[in-house]
């Protein structure tokens, strides 16, 4: 995520990126605004997140469709013939807009978010490029961890024939996408002062946010087919949850809290509803100088961030 504490940042999406290997992908013509990923990570809950079931020995990969199948250990037979122990397991793969995720806040049908369209076409880069000129765009993709595989740029990672993480390659017009119900992930700096939280304002305190993630979201795959695969129960202890809230509180800049330079501002008028209809109600935010305000910016409803 880098210093911005979000992957949906200008530096990450249009610059050189922030993760290991991003520079190499960018130089090779990959578009960091999109990413292709494995859509299932919960093969062994509550074990480690992994795109394949633990103990997988062999996979098959079709670079034209990015289809990946798991094949269990192959048993040799006399005469050199062999057969898999069990039928292949297809691994779900989809492409999405980097930094936009369906967290399970609400059922997807409630609000398509980035998956919506208007008179100009799809809102998401992924679906827009699919509809216009898919073959022109190269999408970075996830690899599979494999000790001793890869190269110096992508160590311990299964690579494709071009030397990039397995799922990397040209966007296709028909591949699955993961954009329905997704919303941009905001930065975490000063998150203490940004409540209520999530795109619908459904959580009032940071403790409620941590509880949401700890439970793996409020709405699962039955109503969120494109729910982000890493949103799974965390099984945090009470102390761990409180420590996470404390970490988030530590990201508040006191200059922001007191509106001091460089976060001072002139007089502002902010729309707050309309009455009569079509006429904005304006709320004045008084000007503050470089020394800031004597009244700190308050949390949402002045609630205790540890309150559930």
N, C-alpha and C positions, 0 to 999 in steps of 0.2 A: 504493500500500500504506500510506502514511502512517507515522507514528512506530511503529506496531505491527509494521511490516514483514510484514504479511499482510493480505489482503483479507477474511479470515474473522474480523474483529474486531467487537465490539459497536458501536463507533463507526461503522464502515462499513456494517454490515448493518441496524441499527435506528436509527442517528442520521442525520446529514446527509450521510454518505458522505465520501470522501476524494479522489475524482477530479473533474476539471473537469466541470461539468454535473450532478453528483450532487444538488446543492441544488435545482436547477430540476426535476429528475426527481422528487425526493422531494415537493416542494410540489405537483406535478401528480398525486400519488397513485400513483406507481410504487413497487413493492416491491423494495427494493435487495437482498433476500435471494436474488433470482434474476436471471439475465441470459440474453438470447438472443444467440447468436453464430454466426459463420460457422465451419464445421467443417473447412475446408481452407485452409491458408495457404502450402503448399509448391509453388506453381505454378512457381516459377523457382529451385529450389535451386541454388547456395547464395545466391541473391539475397535482396532484402528480403522480409519476410513481408507478403503481400498477399492479401486475400480473393478477388481476381479476377486472372486472368492479366494480366501487364503488356501494355499496349497496348490494353486494352479500351476501346471507344468508347461502347457503348450497353448498358444493362441494362433488363430488365423486372422489375416488382415487383408481386406480388399481396398487398395488405395483409390479406386475409382468411386467407391460409395462410402468409404470410411467405415465399413462394416467390420466389427471385431467380434470374433467368436472364441469362447473358451473351450478347449478340448482337454479333458483330463488325461492323465498319464497314458501313454501308448504302450500296449503290451505286445512284444514281438512274438511271432509264431515261427515254427520251423519253416524253412524255405524263404525267410526274409519278409513274409507278410506280417502286417500289424493291424491292429484295430483299436479305436479309442475305448476306454472303459465305459463311457457314457456318452449320450448324444451331446452335440455342441450346445453351449449356452450363449445366445446372442447378447452382446453388451449394448445397452442403449447409448446412443451418441447424438448430440445436438449442438447447434451453433447458436450463440447468443451475443448480445451487445455487451461488451466489457463494462463492468461496473453497474449493471442493471440486473436485479434479481427478484424472483418471486419468493418471498420469505414465508408464505403461508399466513399472512396477516388477515386476509379475507379470501373467500372463494374466488377463483379467477374470473368467473362470470360477473362478479360484482363490478369489476373495473379492469379492463384489459390493459391499462397502463400503456407501456411502450408497444404493446401488441395491437393497439388501435390503428385505425386509418382515417384519413380525411380526404378532401377533394384532390389533394396533392399526392396521395398514395400512402404507403405504410410509414409509420413514425420511426420504426427501428431501422438502423443502418442495415442490419442483416437482411430483413425482408425487402427493404428498398433495393439493395444491390441484387438480391435474388431475382427481383422482378425486372430489373433494367439490364445489367451486364454482369452476371455472376462470374463468368470465367476470368474477368479482369482482376478479381480480388483474391489475394492469398490470405488465408485465415490461419493464425497460429493455433496449434492444437496441443492438448494434453498428451503426455507420454505415459508409459507404465514404468514404475520403478523396477529396476533389475540390477542387482549388485554386479559391478564389473562391466556393465554395458555402457553404451553411449560414447561420448568424447569429452574433451576438456571443457567445452562450452555447455554441454548438457550431460553431466556425469551421472552414472547409475540410472540411465533412462533408456528405454527402448526407442530407437529412432527409425524413421522411414528411409526409403532408398536415397532420399536427398540429404540425409544427415540432420533432419530436424525431428522434434518430438512426434511420435507416431501419427497423431491425428492432424498434423499440419498439412495444408494444401489448398488448392483452389476451391472457392465457394461454388457450390452447385445449385442449380435452380430448384431442385426437388428435395434437397436434404432437410431433415427435421430441424426445427428451430426451437429455441427456448426463450421466447420473448413475451408470450401472453401473460399478463398479470405481473410484469416486472416493473420495478421502480428504481430510480437512481439512488445509489447508496451515498448518503452525505458524509462529509468529513466528521471526525469525532472531536475536533478542537472546539472547546466551549460548548460541548453538548449539554452540559449542566443547565445552560440557559436557553436551550432550544426546544423545550417541551411545549405542547404534547408531542409524542413521538410516533413515527411511522407515517405513511402517506395519508392515513385517515385520522391521525391524531388519537389513535385508540389506546395508547398507554400514557399515563400521566407522570410517572416517575421512572428514574433509571433502574430502580429495583424491579419494577414491573417489566421493563425491557429485558433485563437479564433473565428474569423468570420465563419470559416468552421464548428466548433462545434456549434456555435450559430444557424446556418442554418440547423443543423441536418445532415450534410454531403452533398456531391455533387451528390451522386447517391443513389437512394432509393430502396425499395424492388423490383421494376420492374426489376432491373438489379443486385440486391444484395439480393438474397433469404436468405443468412445467415448473413445479416447485424446485428450488435450487437443491441439488443433491447433498450438499454439505449441511443443510439445515436438519439436524438430527438431535435427539436428546443428548444433553451434555453430562447429565448425572452429576451436577455440582453439589458439593456440600454447602451448608449454610455459610461457613466461613469463606469458602471460595466465591460464593455469590457476592458477599459483602466486599471482598477484596476487589472484585471486578468493578463494583460501583465506586469504590475508593479510587481505583485507577482512572475511571472516567472523570471523576471530580477533579483529579490532579491535572487534567487537560484544560482547565479553565484558566485563561489569562486574566489576571487582575486588572490589566489595562482595559480589557473589554468590559469587565464587570463594572468599572468606574467610568467607562467611555472616555478614557484618557488618550492623548496622542500616542500612536497614529490612528486611534479608533474614535476620535472625536468627530462631530458632525455638525452641520448647520441646522437651522430650523427645518423640520420635515413635516409634511402633512400626509398621513397614511389613510387610504380608504378603509372604512370599517362598515360594510353593509351599505344599503341604499334605502332612503326614505325621503320622499315618495319613490316608487320604483323608477330606476334609471338615474336617480340623483345620488351621488356618492355622499355618505357621511364621512367627514374627514376628522381624524384625530391628530392633534398637534403634538409633535415631539419637539420640545424646546431645544434650541441650540446649546451646545456645550463648547467651551474653549479647550485648549490643549491640556489644561489641568484637569479636565473632566468634570463629572457631576459629584455632588455630595451624597446623592442617593444612588446606591448600587442597583444595577439591573437585577431584577428578582427572578427566581425560578417560576415556572408555571404554577399559578395559584399559590405561590409560596409554600409548596408542598415539600416535605422531607424527602430527599432523594432515596432514602432507604425504606420508605413506606411502600407496602404492597397493597 
